[in-house]
Amino acid sequence: MAVAITRLDLAASDLRQEASRTRDACVVRRLLAIALVLEGCSREDAAESCGMDRQTLRDWVHRYNDEGIAGLSNRTHRNGPAPRLTSEQEAELVRWIEHGPDLERDGVVRWRRVDLRARIEQEFSICFHERTVGKIMRKLGFRRLSVRPCHPQKDAAAQEAFKASFPFLVSTALTAPALDRPLEIWFADEARVGQRGTLTRVWGRRGSRPPAVRDHRYDWAYLFGAICPARATGAAVVMPAVNAEAMTEHLKAISACVARGWHALVILDGAGWHQTGDKLAVPDNITLLPLPPYAPELNPVENIWLFLRQNFLSHRIWNSYEEIVDACCAAWNALMAMPERIVSIASRDWAKVG
């Protein structure tokens, strides 16, 4: 027996107008089916024209009579089993993952699903399958990632203090003539590029290990690079060695790129060839600001090197020093042709003054 449409506050034209404004295709079909019935169409024809059977239309008429248009939306039922780990236990699991395993207690130096499964069973008396442990880790926001090496003497507190006091450090480093000029923030670093090369990730079939060429000779060059994120530009030189003379040439290249009338603050690490002295000549429009010791994370040029290696300088064979130099120049020029990439990689919120 057909169910009558008892809700008459909206006419068929109103339902069609509502359907034109609705973005959910399922709700649109239900609105149009009910509108057809109100216009005198048979239930069978209305259901067929809107991609449903008569019983389904009957169910939606029930919902429409009881709740109006709101009753035509899909409802998600969340009546599944309760999580086996409490919120406190999940927080403890997060702490384990972030702090890493203890070799003496856990017997491993990195967490695997099987290790976490054993630790959960030991601590919480709950036994999971390894795949379930993986699902829990993804739910908590964890993924398998490549690690970034850091120096054992890294001082996280010193890095945070450097970022917090950056405007004060800048004002202290600048000399009196530079204080009257507008300021550009530059970052500088060096990278060795050579025949030994680097390998990077590639797409491959699951379970395979795709091969990639890697040279075993030892010729190399040094790419001195500096970037100014605010202007999306940079300056680089390729040198056969790292020393004060090579750094002087790099500073000359940076100086030539500084906007006329502006002053450049060049942020770099504390390498010996970055120290001002008799051998290192610093141009008048440049001031050097050293980073805290063992803090490459603060220098975005490190991320520039990663981008260049992954996209231009990996999986290559070079037969001479000249070929290495040409590859470095081509990679740097390719980066300079992507100003939006420079801004994306190198911008740092803390590196601002004024």
C-alpha angles and dihedrals in degrees: 000000000000117000114233120233101243098174105088102163090106125049125216090261090054091052091049090050090050090049090055089057097045120095097194107093093203092055090047091056091050093048092050093047092054090045090054091052091050089051091056102263116145118259092241094051092044092051094046094048090053097046102256140096127251094258091054091049089049090055092050091049088056090053092045093051091050102040109010121222091340089065092063095069123099117259125213114219114208101187097127124128118297116257112270092218118066121225089256091053091048089052089051090050090052089052091052093051095046094047094043128223126306109237095215095046102033100028095225138082096217132033120256124181091252091054093050089046090056093045092050091050091048097047103032103023089233119131118209133177113248091247090054090053088054091051091050091051092051090048089054090052101258126137134174105264138172111258124237114227117236133186116259089232093055111140111207092184092056090051092052091047090052092053093045094049097038097118090050092048090051094051090048094049097048119089122226097265091050093052090069094055131078111259133234120198114220131178122207137188143145132240130192114228117187151142094281085066129176135267125225137188120283135179114269142155116283111269095019131105108216114218122237130185118252125179121225099204124105110225114124147158134211122241112207107198136177131178137193107205094191091060095031091230140111148186130223143173130190115223135178093231143015114246141116093280092054090046090051090057090049092052089051089055091049091047091054090055097050112107115258111270093013131108125225124220105201114202115203142147126272099262115152094247089056093061116106113242144113095310099043114071114197116199119237093249095055133076121187121222116188122216122231114277117279094008108127088145088075094057113079091196085078086065090047090057090051091051093048094047094047095048108027115008106045129091091021134136118210121186098193144020089254091058090052091051091049091050092050092049092047092049093049093046089051089054092049088055089061105061092164089058091053091052092046095049102036108035114113123185093213094053096081135107133192 
